[in-house]
Amino acid sequence: MGSATLLQLALRGVRVIGVDRFSPPHRFGSSHGQTRITRLANGEGEVYTPVVRRSHALWRELEEHTGAELLVQCGGIVIQRHRSVSALHGAPDFLHRTLDCARSFGIAHEVLDASAIGERFPQFLLSGDERGYFEPAAGYLRPEACITAELDLAARHGAGIRRNETVLDVSGDQASVRVTTSADTYTAGHCIVCAGSWVAPFLPDSVRPYFTVYPQTLAWFALRDGATDHSPGAMPVFIRVLEHDRVLYGFPAIDSEPVIKVGTEQFERTSAPDDDAAVDSGDLQALYNDRVAPTLRDVTPKVISSVRCRYTTTPDHGFIVDQHPSIENALIVSACSGHGFKHSAALGEAVAELVVTGRSSLDLSPFSLSRFREPASTLQSGRGVTRPDSYASTTA
């Protein structure tokens, strides 16, 4: 979110700097790992579809400006057993809700039974009672390339970028905001905190419980020699919604490598944002035995690589885009609950619009803190933010 917002402010001629405790793109947040799924129909809720649609358009514009490949629309499929009501990202009966969303927005799609899935996509192992939602416009983003392109273009339009500089404190009054870092102090008309897993220290105690960090596992497994074609086009990105609210999601074998990336989600074990522990070999073996081997064809147990990904998650698995509870000229743009990257380009644009014009083209009210607490926030689409003379975007 930080790089997207930085770019959109720079494009609007705003004096802006971005501060990051690491050197983005990096592996310490929720925006790494070569690929991120993107899909137009969102089982999490119809409020997200206008956001991702706009994001797709912005990714294409960014590709034109930079020449980088950012968005690959190889198709995507959600697979769930016919009578299952398992939830994903807090949404029960995820496949049915995805299908309803597609119908509401006129998104091109197909509904496939197990036989049709197996015939069209032989990479998947099926028990026979699955249904599939296939969306041709779905696919994956290359997150590191996206962030690099955003930062490079932002810098070309005058944005300052402070790397390896830790934000220590954000404070402010009615006139300005002060951002104190390990290297300097910046004063600006406004500040946006896009700190992801590190957001809690910048929030009052009353709202910190709404931001919980869960470590997730990403793993790359080798394909068997002579495996079925797993390349983009032959194989879509996929979300397998399993029983007991479990999930396995993954990607085709990109860049002609005989490797497939998969990921899981868990919401039982929490972690500190600075916990950089390696993925446990036992966890990887369990991932393969319990989720990969029963659902994917021609994938070996050989782990090529693995990495942790942090989900900063709200109680309803939704987003937070809202005025800071105690700093008048600061905004919070976090958490994104594990499904935010595909929306980041449009959210960055919407936040920039709020800062520059006082209103946004997207409705941001569903992402307000007021859904968790009272008094309600005043940040609504089209009101609640005044235009500053200068601006600092922090990604901590």
VOGU-3710 file (C-alpha; in Angstrom, 3 decimals, decimal comma):
1> mgsatllqla> 0,000/0,000/0,000  2,831/2,379/0,765  4,467/2,252/-2,663  1,097/2,556/-4,433  0,110/5,587/-2,372  3,533/7,166/-2,779  3,264/6,854/-6,558  -0,245/8,273/-6,784  0,657/11,282/-4,668  3,788/11,930/-6,710
11> lrgvrvigvd> 1,788/11,733/-9,933  -0,475/14,461/-8,519  2,443/16,767/-7,830  2,346/16,413/-4,049  5,613/16,813/-2,143  5,946/13,348/-0,665  8,466/11,026/0,920  8,171/7,336/1,711  9,980/5,796/4,665  10,608/2,061/5,104
21> rfspphrfgs> 12,508/0,213/7,821  13,803/-2,142/5,103  14,643/-1,653/1,426  11,535/-2,444/-0,608  10,721/-4,725/-2,209  11,659/-7,085/0,618  10,522/-10,352/2,223  9,567/-9,022/5,640  5,942/-8,119/5,063  3,013/-9,325/2,977
31> shgqtritrl> 4,134/-8,265/-0,497  6,731/-10,793/-1,597  7,061/-14,339/-2,879  7,182/-13,872/-6,695  3,414/-14,044/-7,220  0,119/-12,907/-5,683  -3,302/-14,059/-6,821  -5,667/-11,507/-8,323  -9,356/-12,123/-9,109  -12,283/-9,873/-9,952
41> angegevytp> -15,033/-11,794/-8,134  -14,443/-11,684/-4,407  -16,079/-14,161/-2,061  -14,905/-11,905/0,763  -17,525/-9,347/-0,267  -18,748/-7,354/-3,235  -17,174/-4,169/-1,849  -13,817/-5,392/-3,130  -14,686/-5,898/-6,801  -14,677/-2,200/-7,826
51> vvrrshalwr> -11,312/-1,895/-6,092  -9,639/-4,793/-7,894  -11,153/-3,789/-11,237  -9,575/-0,374/-10,933  -6,334/-1,965/-9,761  -6,151/-4,088/-12,904  -6,441/-0,951/-15,025  -3,716/0,755/-13,000  -1,378/-2,232/-13,261  -1,772/-2,122/-17,042
61> eleehtgael> -1,027/1,606/-17,068  2,056/0,995/-14,955  3,203/-1,700/-17,373  2,961/0,813/-20,213  5,015/3,366/-18,276  7,741/0,951/-17,195  7,795/-1,912/-19,694  7,672/-4,440/-16,844  5,372/-7,469/-16,789  3,223/-7,028/-13,694
71> lvqcggiviq> -0,166/-8,687/-14,296  -0,529/-12,136/-15,895  -4,150/-13,099/-16,556  -3,795/-16,855/-16,929  -7,210/-17,556/-15,389  -8,120/-18,593/-11,878  -10,250/-21,299/-10,327  -11,884/-21,700/-6,920  -12,595/-25,343/-6,079  -14,785/-26,464/-3,193
81> rhrsvsalhg> -16,715/-29,640/-2,433  -20,350/-29,436/-3,473  -21,979/-29,315/-0,036  -19,107/-27,690/1,803  -19,676/-24,371/3,547  -16,037/-23,898/4,591  -14,989/-20,288/5,033  -12,089/-18,329/3,594  -11,055/-14,904/4,904  -14,074/-14,987/7,200
91> apdflhrtld> -16,538/-15,661/4,357  -18,532/-18,922/4,704  -19,387/-20,928/1,575  -16,669/-19,074/-0,256  -17,282/-20,541/-3,705  -20,997/-19,715/-3,663  -20,280/-16,144/-2,545  -17,681/-15,786/-5,290  -20,215/-16,954/-7,858  -22,840/-14,520/-6,552
101> carsfgiahe> -20,319/-11,685/-6,823  -19,463/-12,597/-10,415  -23,128/-12,600/-11,369  -23,758/-9,266/-9,650  -20,948/-7,551/-11,561  -21,294/-9,374/-14,862  -17,836/-10,927/-14,574  -17,159/-13,554/-17,241  -16,917/-16,984/-15,626  -17,730/-20,654/-15,924
111> vldasaiger> -19,121/-23,088/-13,362  -17,504/-26,514/-13,683  -18,300/-29,864/-12,106  -15,554/-32,255/-11,032  -15,528/-34,060/-14,370  -15,094/-30,824/-16,306  -12,392/-29,589/-13,940  -10,438/-32,816/-14,309  -10,708/-32,844/-18,090  -9,708/-29,223/-18,514
121> fpqfllsgde> -7,151/-28,971/-15,732  -5,563/-32,394/-15,143  -3,109/-30,866/-12,661  -5,780/-31,176/-9,947  -6,671/-34,344/-8,050  -10,393/-34,524/-7,277  -12,694/-36,728/-5,226  -15,663/-36,327/-7,593  -18,026/-34,009/-5,735  -16,199/-30,701/-6,251
131> rgyfepaagy> -17,485/-27,622/-8,004  -15,302/-25,017/-9,633  -15,655/-21,325/-10,357  -13,340/-20,431/-13,258  -12,606/-16,788/-14,079  -10,582/-16,115/-17,252  -9,561/-12,605/-16,126  -8,016/-13,852/-12,878  -4,324/-14,552/-12,614  -1,317/-13,349/-10,714
141> lrpeacitae> 0,687/-10,237/-10,006  4,456/-10,093/-9,632  4,621/-8,167/-6,333  8,315/-7,339/-6,263  8,132/-6,065/-9,840  4,999/-4,049/-9,008  6,625/-2,375/-6,024  9,837/-1,675/-7,924  7,894/-0,123/-10,798  5,824/2,031/-8,426
151> ldlaarhgag> 8,860/3,292/-6,535  10,879/3,970/-9,675  8,056/5,930/-11,286  7,343/7,786/-8,039  10,998/8,821/-7,808  10,919/10,019/-11,417  8,019/12,278/-10,421  9,872/13,765/-7,473  9,044/11,481/-4,539  11,694/10,997/-1,893
161> irrnetvldv> 12,361/7,431/-0,731  14,076/6,725/2,591  15,210/3,089/2,796  16,474/1,206/5,855  15,115/3,960/8,083  12,889/2,912/10,969  9,937/5,071/11,963  10,017/5,485/15,733  7,076/7,785/16,357  4,237/9,588/14,626
171> sgdqasvrvt> 2,648/12,559/16,383  0,767/15,634/15,378  -1,552/18,515/16,054  -4,151/20,374/14,023  -1,513/21,949/11,796  0,974/19,193/11,009  2,314/15,713/11,617  5,810/14,847/12,856  7,432/11,584/11,841  10,479/10,686/13,912
181> tsadtytagh> 12,783/8,051/12,450  16,113/6,447/13,270  17,761/9,047/11,024  15,698/12,242/11,035  12,459/14,018/11,911  10,027/15,018/9,168  7,202/17,525/9,449  4,356/17,347/6,954  0,797/18,411/6,441  -0,352/14,815/6,519
191> civcagswva> 0,889/11,288/7,094  -0,325/7,897/5,901  0,756/4,909/7,959  1,001/1,830/5,715  3,062/-0,144/8,208  1,502/-3,587/7,807  2,625/-5,876/10,621  4,339/-2,932/12,335  1,203/-0,793/12,520  0,338/-1,466/16,188
201> pflpdsvrpy> 2,992/0,795/17,794  1,511/3,759/15,918  -1,999/3,145/17,278  -3,632/3,850/20,639  -4,114/0,881/22,956  -7,876/0,950/22,390  -7,628/-0,220/18,774  -4,502/-2,371/18,793  -6,514/-5,558/19,488  -8,106/-5,219/16,034
211> ftvypqtlaw> -4,731/-5,876/14,368  -3,357/-9,401/14,802  -0,311/-10,787/12,984  -0,445/-14,416/11,824  2,576/-16,103/10,207  1,744/-17,965/6,998  3,763/-20,408/4,906  4,714/-20,127/1,247  6,502/-23,110/-0,290  7,877/-24,079/-3,681
221> falrdgatdh> 7,759/-27,807/-4,537  9,486/-29,491/-7,461  7,422/-31,119/-10,196  8,051/-34,704/-11,255  9,968/-35,432/-14,451  7,489/-35,708/-17,300  4,793/-33,947/-15,282  1,555/-32,703/-16,771  1,933/-29,197/-18,184  1,763/-26,791/-15,230
231> spgampvfir> 2,617/-23,613/-17,147  0,398/-20,492/-17,178  -2,366/-21,003/-19,692  -2,400/-24,747/-19,176  -2,910/-24,279/-15,438  -4,708/-21,408/-13,678  -4,012/-19,918/-10,304  -6,144/-21,792/-7,815  -7,815/-21,663/-4,428  -8,803/-25,028/-2,955
241> vlehdrvlyg> -11,249/-24,451/-0,107  -10,900/-27,616/1,967  -12,925/-28,982/4,851  -12,790/-27,411/8,328  -12,005/-23,951/6,901  -8,619/-25,056/5,572  -7,214/-23,747/2,315  -4,498/-24,454/-0,219  -3,838/-21,858/-2,878  -1,212/-21,805/-5,569
251> fpaidsepvi> 0,118/-20,863/-8,950  1,223/-22,395/-12,216  4,910/-23,048/-12,845  6,101/-19,599/-13,905  9,183/-18,598/-15,901  9,573/-22,107/-17,366  10,767/-23,492/-14,022  9,585/-27,029/-13,016  8,427/-25,707/-9,649  5,006/-24,896/-8,251
261> kvgteqfert> 4,343/-22,414/-5,456  1,610/-23,049/-2,891  0,461/-21,309/0,260  -1,733/-21,974/3,255  -3,494/-19,865/5,850  -3,774/-20,347/9,593  -5,330/-18,146/12,251  -4,345/-19,915/15,456  -0,672/-19,054/15,965  0,325/-15,394/16,144
271> sapdddaavd> 3,745/-13,822/15,800  5,614/-10,612/16,444  6,338/-8,551/13,322  10,092/-8,952/13,826  9,911/-12,747/14,095  11,945/-13,918/11,105  12,063/-17,620/11,945  12,551/-20,008/9,049  9,723/-22,320/8,056  9,928/-25,501/10,121
281> sgdlqalynd> 10,694/-28,649/8,112  7,926/-30,458/9,959  5,437/-27,821/8,849  6,551/-28,286/5,247  6,188/-32,057/5,459  2,708/-31,673/6,948  1,787/-29,180/4,237  2,790/-31,640/1,549  1,173/-34,694/3,139  -2,081/-33,057/4,233
291> rvaptlrdvt> -2,804/-30,587/1,439  -0,491/-30,839/-1,560  -0,309/-34,584/-2,205  -4,102/-35,153/-1,951  -4,993/-32,254/-4,277  -2,224/-31,748/-6,881  -0,880/-34,137/-9,492  2,831/-34,614/-10,253  4,120/-32,506/-7,370  7,008/-34,054/-5,431
301> pkvissvrcr> 7,777/-33,552/-1,716  11,084/-31,889/-2,637  11,050/-28,355/-1,237  12,927/-25,909/-3,440  12,292/-22,890/-1,235  10,054/-21,642/1,555  9,362/-18,358/3,283  7,082/-16,827/5,875  4,435/-14,279/4,955  2,739/-12,144/7,585
311> ytttpdhgfi> -1,002/-11,529/7,538  -2,026/-8,518/9,605  -5,655/-9,394/10,144  -8,777/-7,690/11,491  -11,587/-9,532/13,325  -13,738/-9,688/10,171  -10,796/-10,255/7,793  -11,489/-6,914/6,115  -9,363/-3,838/5,470  -8,700/-0,708/7,482
321> vdqhpsiena> -8,521/2,592/5,588  -9,427/5,266/8,099  -8,427/8,399/9,910  -5,985/7,771/12,734  -7,947/7,578/16,007  -5,807/10,165/17,792  -3,793/12,061/15,156  -5,976/14,420/13,195  -3,900/14,601/10,023  -2,888/10,962/9,790
331> livsacsghg> -4,506/8,031/8,020  -4,180/4,318/8,703  -4,006/2,097/5,611  -3,587/-1,335/7,163  -4,497/-4,114/7,804  -5,361/-5,964/4,623  -5,950/-9,355/6,231  -4,029/-11,429/3,710  -5,919/-10,476/0,558  -4,822/-6,917/-0,071
341> fkhsaalgea> -2,065/-6,837/-2,661  -4,359/-7,190/-5,677  -6,291/-4,153/-4,412  -3,293/-2,011/-3,519  -2,979/0,009/-6,732  -6,544/1,328/-6,521  -6,454/1,870/-2,763  -3,286/3,913/-3,185  -5,072/6,001/-5,798  -8,148/6,438/-3,596
351> vaelvvtgrs> -6,098/7,549/-0,602  -4,171/10,010/-2,768  -7,466/11,401/-4,065  -8,671/11,925/-0,501  -5,555/13,826/0,423  -5,495/15,999/-2,686  -9,204/16,649/-3,333  -11,005/15,622/-0,149  -12,934/12,818/-1,846  -12,213/9,500/-3,535
361> sldlspfsls> -13,710/7,744/-6,526  -13,968/4,522/-4,500  -16,220/4,099/-1,485  -13,876/3,554/1,449  -16,517/3,580/4,186  -16,652/-0,268/4,438  -13,034/-0,140/5,623  -13,636/2,198/8,545  -12,678/1,386/12,128  -16,218/2,347/13,102
371> rfrepastlq> -17,413/-1,159/12,282  -15,489/-2,339/15,345  -15,882/0,511/17,786  -17,622/3,777/18,670  -17,569/6,673/18,179  -17,706/6,219/14,457  -14,906/7,568/12,356  -15,677/10,536/10,161  -13,720/9,189/7,187  -16,178/8,485/4,380
381> sgrgvtrpds> -15,724/8,559/0,649  -15,924/12,196/-0,370  -15,524/13,791/3,059  -13,519/13,833/6,234  -10,052/14,774/4,950  -8,713/18,240/4,280  -6,050/18,979/1,713  -2,544/19,426/3,184  0,259/21,575/1,835  2,781/18,756/2,192
391> yastta> 2,702/15,099/2,992  4,697/12,138/4,330  3,858/8,518/3,612  5,282/6,021/6,088  5,659/2,323/5,475  7,782/1,666/8,561
//
